[in-house]
Amino acid sequence: MYLTPQRILLAGATGLTGEHLLDRLLNEPTVDCVVAPTRKALAEHPRLQNPIGPLPALLGQLDGEFDTAFCCLGSTLKEAGSEAAFKAIDHDLVIAFARRARELGARHLLVISSLGANPDSSIFYLKVKGEMEASLRAQGWPQLTLARPAQLLGPRMEVRPMERLTAPLSYLLPGKYRGIAACTLARALWRLALEEGEGTRVVESDELRRLGK
C-alpha cells in the first residue's frame, strides 16, 4: 500500500543527497510542506520552511505535526576532526533529530546509514553507524527505514580526494558494493517513503539503486 506524506521534516538538506531529496520533495505536488532546518539559507520556495541555525539549537524550536522525517546527516572523520566530533554528528545528532521528529508526530523515519554498518565492527566509522541504527531501533518507531548505500557518487561542495580517486573504481564493483549516485539514492528514499509498513526495514545499496531508477 502506498501513502502520500504531506508534511515532511528533513535534516541534512544541504548535503549531497539531501539537496537532491529536497528538490524532489518540493517538486511533488502531493507534498504540502517541507521543513528543512539548515545553517545557511536555502533558496526560497512557497512550500519550504527553512529555520536557520545550528540543528541542535533548532530542534526544540520546531513545531507543528509531521507525517514523515528524513535524516540525511553525515560526516567523515576528516571533516569532523576527531572520533568524538564524528560520533556527535553521525550518532548523537541523528538520534536527537529522530527523537524530536517522533515527538512531532512523524510515523515513518528514513535515515541514510552506510554499507557495512555494524555496532561490533572494528572499523570506527562502521561501528558508529551500527550504533546509530541500534539507537534508532530502540526508539520504537512504527516504521523505520535504514538505507545503507555504498560510496555516494556526485559533485560535492567540499573536496574529498580519496572519494575522487575511488569513485571510478566503485562503478566496477558487484552488487551492493557498487557506488550509487546521490540522485538515485534520493529517488529511492522518496519511493520508500510512499510505502506503508510496520517495523524496521534495512535497504542495501543494490536495492536502493533498483528503487531509484
N, C-alpha and C positions, 0 to 999 in steps of 0.2 A: 504494500500500500504506500502511496506517495502523499506527502504532506506539502504544504506551502508555507514555509516560515515567513512571517510578515514583519516582525521586529527583531533585529539582529544586533548582537553585540560582538564587536571584532577587536581583538588585540593583535598588534603587530602589523598594522595596515601599511607601514612604510617599508616593510621588509620585502625581499624578493618575491615570495609567494603572496604575502599579504597585499601587495599592490595589485597583483592580478586578480586576487579574490575580491577586493573592494570594487574594482572596475566591473567585475562580473555581477556582483550583488546590486550595484547601482543601475545596471542595465536590465535587471529583471523587473518587469512591470508588476509582479506579484509581491515584491518586497516594499513594504510601506516606509520603513526607516532603518537606517544603519547607524549605530552609534559606535564611533571609532576613536577612542582616546589616543592621542599621539603627542610627542614632544614638540613637533613642528606642524604648522598648519597645513592641512590638505587643501586641494582645490575645492572650491565651494560647489555644492550640489543641493538641489531642493530637498532631497531625501536623506541627506547626510548631516548628522550631528557630530561635531569634531571638538570635544573638550581638549584643551591644550595644557600640557604639563607632564611631569613625571607620573607614570602609571600608578606607582604605589600611593601617591598623594591623591590621585583622581578616583581611585576605586570607591572610597567612601562617599564621594560626591555623586556617583552615578545613581540615577533613579529611574522610575518607570518600570514596565514589565517587558520581558523578552521571551521569545519563543525558542531561539537558538543562539548559541555562542560559539564563535570560532577563536581558537588561540593559535596564532602564527608566530609567537615569540620564540626567539632562539638566538644564540650567540656562538662564539668559538672561544676556546681557551685564550687564544692570542688577543682577540678583541676585548674579552673581559679583563684580562691582565693577571688573573690568578685563578686557582681552582675554587677558592671561596667565592669570588665575584661571579664566576661562571655558574656555580650552583645557585647563587642568589637569584640569577635571571632564569636559568633553564629549569629550575625546580621550584624555588620558593615563590617567585613572581607568578609563574604559571599556576601554582596551587592557589595563591591568593586571588588571582583573577577568576579562576574556576569557582571558588567558594562564593565570591561576590555575584557571579553570574547566576549561580543556583539560588542565592538569596533573592535575586530579582526575578525569579520565576522561570528561568530557562530550563527546559526539559532535556534538551539534546546539546551535548558539548562535543565539538570536533577539535582535536588537537594534533598538531604536527609533532611527531616524536622523531625517531630515527631507526633506520635499518639496524638490526642487531641490539636494540635496547634490551638491557638485562641488568637487574639490580645486583646480580652476582658477578658481573663482568669484571675482569682485571683491567679493562680499559676505562679510565675515569669518565670520559665523555659518555660512553655507552652505559656505564653504571648509573650516572646521574639521570640519564634519560629513562632507564629502567625504574629507578626510584621514583621519578616523576609519575610514570604510568601507575605504579603501585599506589602512590598517594592519591591519584585521581580515582582509582577504583574504590579506595576506602571512603570516598565522599558519597558513595551510594547514588550515583547519577541514574535516573530512569533509563537514559540512553547515552552511552559514551562511545565515541568513535576515535580510535587511536590510529593515526596514519603514520606508517613507517617508510618514508621514502628513502631511496638510495641517494647518491650525490645529486643535489639540486643543480640544474643547469639553467643558465640565463645571465644576462648582464646585471652586475651589481654596482652600486654607487662606490662601495669600498673595494680596494684591490685585495684579492686573495690569491697570491702567486701559486700556492700548491693546488688550488682548485683549477686555475687556468692550465696547469701542467697536466692534471689528471683527467680533466673533462673530456678531451678527445678519446682517451682510452676507455672511459666509463661507458661509452656507446657500444663498445665491443663485448662487454661483459654479459653473461647469460642471465635470464630470468629476473629475479628480484634484485640482483646486484647491478643491473644496468642503470645508468643515470636517468633521471627523469626531469623534464623541463618544468620550470616553476608554473608556467601557464597551464600545463597538463595537470599538475597537482591541484591547482586552483579549481579547474573544471571538475575534477574528481571529488573534491571536497564539497562543492555545491551539489553534485548529484547525490552524494552520500547524505547530505543534509535533508534531501527530499524523501528519504526512505524512513518509514516508520519502523521502529523495532524496540526491543527491550534488552537491557543489559549492555555488556561491553563487546564491541567488535574491533578486532585488530585487522588492519588492512595493509598488506605488504606492498612493496613498490611495483611488482609486476601487475597486481590487480589495480593499483592506482593508475598505472599507465593505460590499462584497458578501459577503466571507467572515465578517464579524462580525454579519450579520443574525440 
